Amino acid sequence: MTTTVPASTRANWKRRLLLAWIVASLVWLGGWLVYIALSCGAEAPDEPELCYTNLFSDAMSSRFTIGDYASIALSGAAIPLAVLLIGAAVWWAVNRSRT
């Protein structure tokens, strides 16, 4: 005996999963920003204004460029975006196998 799930229940699951992803992403990005802010003083205690301006190199500077901000934003947003893409792929694969 098979049971069918109403479409409204499936829509609720989609909304709940999306909401959970949004909340988890905001928590992740908040933690990422705290990590970046705290790493400045921890890496150069004698000169707390020095920070790693590019997360992919060991150079430290007190001046950030647009590329540095983009690098930090990209590396901080990569994990939530990857989780969203993997989740969408799994959701698609599971729903595709049902039909």
Protein Blocks (a to p, Z undefined) as FASTA:
>chain_A
ZZdddfklmmmmmmmmmmmmmmmmmmmmmmmmmmmmmmmmmmmmmlmmbccfbfkbcbdc
fbdcfklmmmmmmmmmmmmmmmmmmmmmmmmmmmmmmZZ
